[in-house]
Amino acid sequence: MDTFFGFAAVLITTLVALFAALALQGLLLRATLALMQPATTARRITHPAMERGTQLVAQAYAKAR
């Protein structure tokens, strides 16, 4: 009977630790996403002149080959 209570105590302790770790991981994931959101919403618009210049360089390179 003492072995059964020891096993039950280890099992319950393990389950409590598992749920605590999952809760902590969820909180850290939410915090990470909240901190990342300003970086993902402020996207810079590329300059059309740069894109056009890249196209011209690609065309010149293609003609040279």
DAQUITA-V75511 format. One record per backbone hydrogen bond with DSSP energy under -0.5 kcal/mol. NH is the residue of the N-H (numbers start at 1). CO is the residue of the C=O. Records with the same first field share a line. If there is no record, write none. Layout:
NH->CO / CO
//
This chain:
5->1
6->2
7->3
8->4
9->5
10->6
11->7
12->8
13->9
14->10
15->11
16->12
17->13
18->14
19->15
20->16
21->17
22->18
23->19
24->20
25->21
26->22
27->23
28->24
29->25
30->26
31->27
32->28
33->29
34->30
35->31
36->32
37->33
38->34
39->36
40->36
41->37
42->38
43->41
51->47
52->48
53->49
54->50
55->51
56->52
57->53
58->54
59->55
60->56
61->57
62->58
63->59
64->60
65->61
//
